[in-house]
Amino acid sequence: MAHRIERVNNLIRQEISELLQRQVKDPRLGSFIAVTEVSTSPDLKYAKILVSRIGSEEEKHETLSVLTAASSFFRNELAKRLRLRHIPELSFQWDDSIERGAHLLELIDQVSTDDGSAKADCGWHTKY
């Protein structure tokens, strides 16, 4: 059963990504929204859709409100495109993993440049 849920998650993610790319023309959504993950409940009644977008906090809240308002549109389109007995109720949530990853990369870069300058400043170098 877990394999079926995984397939459904992938199908929903692909279809919603395609809908956002090709059919949704709302200017409040901006140019790039990534559907990072879909998590469907075991009974396939609910699907949590994690989305990400680079922007300000205000833009993020507006994006979520627009997607939530359009959830019935997405459900109707999924019903047309997917061969499922029941289309799950969709809830959109923010995924900040991309931002956290970018922040971690900044910290790593900062530590590596600090480490390099500390070695150069110590005044001695060993050669073996």
N, C-alpha and C positions, 0 to 999 in steps of 0.2 A: 504494500500500500504506500510506503514511503516513496518508492520510485515513481508512482503515479503522481503524488503531490509535487515532487520535484519537477516532473514534466509539465504539470499544470502551471507551476510557478514560472518556469522558463517561457512557456507559451504566452502567459499574461504579460510578462515583462517585455517580450518581443513585440507583442501587439500594441501595448500602450506606448512603447517607445516609437513605434512606427506612426501611430495616431498623432502623437505630439509633434513628430517631425513633419508629417505630410498634411494632416487635416485640421489641426487646431491652429487657428490664426489669431489668437488673442494677443494683442501687443503687450499686455501686462506680464505675459510669461517670459518675454525676452527671447533671445535667440538660441540659448543652449540650456536644456534641462536634461539631466541624466537620470534614468530609472536605474538605480543601483541594485535593488533587490526587491523581490516579491516573496512574501511569506503567507502561505495559505493555511487556514486552520485544517485540522485532520478531517472534518466533516465537509470541507469545501464550501462552507457558507460565508466565510469572511476572508478577505485578502488584504494584508497590510502592504502598501506599496511605498518603498523608501525612495525618495527623490533627492537630487542634489543640484545645486546651481551656485555659481560663484556670484556673489553680490552682497549688498548690505542687508542688515537684519530686516529692514522694512521691505525690501524686495523679496526676501525669503518668506515673510508672513503673507505678502500679497500673492506669491506663487502658490502657497498652500491653500489660501482661501479660494483662488481661482480654480485650482484642481479639485478641491472638495465640492465646489459648486457645480463642476462639470462631471462629477462622478456618475450621474445617471446617463450622460452622453456616452461615457466610456463603457458602462455596463451594456448599453444597447448595442454599441459597436462590437463589443466582445461577443455578445449573443449572436450577432450576424456572422462573425468570423470564426468562432470556435465551436466545436461540436461537443458541448458539455450539456448535461441535463439541467444543471442549475449554474447560473453565473454568480460568483460570490459578490457580496457587498464589498465595495472598495473603500478603504480608508487610506488617505495619503498622509505620510509622515516625513519629517525632515531627516536626512542622513548627513551627518557632518563628518563622515569618515574621510572624505577627500580633503577637507580643511584641516582635520587633525593630522593627516599624513603630510600635508604641505608644511604644517607647523613643526612636525618632527624632523622633516628634512632641513628646515631652517636651523633648528637646534643642533642637528648633527654638523651642518656646515659651520655653524658658529663655534662649536667645540673643536672641530678639526682645524679651523684657522687660528683659534686661540692656542691650540696645542702646538702648532707649527711655529707660531711667534714665540712661545715660551721656550721652545728648544733653541731657537736662534738667539734669544736674549740671555740664556744661561751662561754663555761665555766659554764653554768648553764642549768639546766633541770627542767622543771616543772612537777609535778606529781599531777594529780587530781583524 
